[in-house]
Amino acid sequence: MTRIGFIGLGTMGDPMAYVLRDAGFDVIGMDVSADMRAGFGGAVAPSADAVAQADVIVTMLPEGKHVAEVHDALVRKAAKSDALLIDCSTIDVDTARDLAMRAEAQGLAMLDAPVSGGPAGAADGALSFMVGGSDDAFERAQPVFSAMGSKITHFGGSGSGQAAKASHNMICGITAMAVMEGFALADAMGLDLGKFYTLCAGAAAQSWTLENRCPIPGVVAEAPASNNFDPGFAVRLMAKDLRLAQAAAASSGQRTPFGAEAAKAFTAFAETSGDRDFSAFYTTLRALPGQSQD
């Protein structure tokens, strides 16, 4: 039986680790937080012994610096020579490539495999994986990905999974701003917002964000706006992902003016409302004073 060491039992990592366990893998859960460990039966603090027992080591951590710290201090030092490393965190492309290079220098295979689908997708084993790394490592990881996800796309070499995630989430952030600005304008002009939603959902303005994050309370019953803006996908995470997209844009030399504006807006909003759903930005947008358009 394949033994998986899963490091990071937070909002996403915990349900992902449970799905792997339910699929028949022998999962060693690891987290620095005692509270997180308590939520996953049999979990332990990250240790060389626990890492050394694993055939596959999955990391799901908040930021690139955390992934680098655990890889530098623990994973590469303790992992078996034939272990497969899979990082499912959403981090910057440069760090992903650097970690893969360091792993490969020690003969370890590594994949960057950020996900989309949120906690609900994680619990259902229905995540989308965007994967970067070698063909051989990708093939080895198929059983692990298939247990956790419904859509698995290999984009190429190391870092390409993170590049795909950054590009994808920039589209999500820009689309979210467009949806909220459209509703703000419709509201300002006195339109019936329920009817406006019905129009958009059946016309060219239709999008996942419109249907799942409609910012008007009561229009879509399941949307965070109808549930006190409880996340879904927290503002602070949207802001983080958009900043990562801007870092990728800077390193590749590609201008992304709309992405830059979305990153700026969500980052500012996250300073006061970081744990609300990102669609809560509508409340601030609607309250902005009118501005003349030249």
Buried (B, 14 or more C-beta within 10 A) or exposed (E): EBBBBBBBBBBBBBBBBBBBBEBEBBBBBBBBEEEBBEBBEEBBEBBEEBBBBBBBBBBBBBBBEBBBEBBEEBBBEBBBEEBBBBBBBBBBBBBBBBBBEBBBEEEBBBBBBBBBBBBEBBBBBBBBBBBBBBEEBBEBBEBBBEBBBBBBEBBBBBBBBBBBBBBBBBBBBBBBBBBBEBBBEBBEEEEEBEEBBEBBBEEEBEBEBBBBBBBBBEBBEEBBBBEEBEBBBBBBBBBBBBBBBBBBBEEEEEEBEBBBBBBBBBBBBBEEBBEBBBBBBBBBBBEEEEEEEE
